[in-house]
């Protein structure tokens, strides 16, 4: 399975001493986008200090206007409040969805915890409807557990 093959590559990228945290996250996003055919946009959002908003961090894919997302708004904003994974099989069926691109059909957002505190999330969009499974969630939880070690 592709996820098992990617796990050592994830840890290798994150353990490179010569790269900054943002460089590592960008390389990680690129790894996921390049190796999982239905991952069309991969990026990180981080909580903006004490403000109830998320700021866009490293990402790969089409540029987005959504560089700041208020808590509660869209899928990412909801995850910032709920602290739970959010899989959206069909973005058109979601009332509180922020459209980044007309090509996006499904989305998965997994919170990033450091010392039990939600500091951000990985956000993945797909142009395939109902693209994400429990295996994606499990893999992305592994990815975020490894990313948390950078903080």
N, C-alpha and C positions, 0 to 999 in steps of 0.2 A: 504494500500500500504506500502511496506517495507520502502520506503524513509521517509514517515511520522513517522513510528515507530522508525526509527533510529535517527531522529533529536534530541529528548531529550537525547539520549545516547551520541551523538556527543557533545552536550553542557556540559553534565555531565563530560565527559573525559577532555574537555578543561578547565573546571573550578576547577579541583582538584588542590588545593594549594600545596600539598605535592610532586607533580611531576614536573620535569624540562620541559621546552618547548619540547625538543627532545623526552622525555619519553611520553609526551602527544601526539605528532605527531605519534610516533610509535604505541601507543595504538589505535589512530584514524585509522591509516592504517590497523591495524589488525581487528578492528571492521568492516570496510568496506569489507575487503577481506573475512572475516568469514561469513558475513551476505548477501552479494550480490553474488550469485553463479557464475556469469560471470565476476567478478572482480578477475583476476588471479595474477596480480602484481599491487600494490598500493604504490606510493611513492611521495616524495616531492623533487623538485630541487629548489635551491636558487641561486640568482644572486651573483656572487663572487666579492663583493665590487665594485670597479670601472672597473674591468676587464669585457670584453664582453664575459662572459662564465657563465655557470650554474654549480653548484656543487651538487652532490647527497646528499640529507639529509636522514632522516628516511624513511624506506621502508619495505615492507613485500612481499615475493615472492622469486622467483629464484634469486640468485646473478647475478649482472650485471657488465660488464666491463666498462660500460658507467657512470663513476663517474664524468667526466668533459665533458660538451657539449658546444662547441662554439656557440655563437649567430648565428642564421640562419641555423644551421645544424640540420637535423632531425626535427621531429614534435616539440619537446620541444624547440629547438633552434629557430624555426620559431615563436612559441608563445612568446618567450622572445622579439622578434622584433615587432610582430604584435599587442601584447597586447589583442588578441582576442582568444576566445575558438576555439579549433581545434578538430573536430571529424573525425576520419578516419575509414570509414566502412570496408575497405579492404587495409591493409598495403601493400600488393603486388602491388597495383595500384598506390602507391605513389613513385614519383621519388626521393624525398629527405627524405627517411626513413632510420633510423639507426636500423638495426635488432638487437634486444636484444636476441631473441630466435626464433627458427623456428616454435614454437607453437603459437606465437602471430599472431592473424588474424585481430584484430581491436584495436584501441587506442583512448583515449580521454585525452586531456590536457586542463586544466582550469587555467588561470593566477590567481595569488594571489596578490591583491592590498592592500597596506597599505598607507593611506593618499593619495590616487590617484596614487601611484607609484607602478609599477609592481616589486615585490621583489622575485618572484618565481612562482611555479606552482605545482599543483597536476597532476600526470601522472598515468593513469590507462591503463593497457594492458589486453586484453581478448583473450582467445583461441577460441572464438566464432566470426564468421564473422558477421559484422554489428550488434554488440552487444548493442551499445549505442544509446539512444533516447534523445529527448528534456527533458524528465523527469530526465535523468541522469545529463544532463547539469545543469538544475535548481537546483537539489539536491547538486551537487558539487559546484555550486556558493554559495549556502547557507553554505556549509561546509567551504569554503574559507573565507566567510564573518566572520564566527565564529573564524577561525584560525587567521585571521588578528588582532583580539583583543589581541593576545599573544605578539604582536610586539609593 
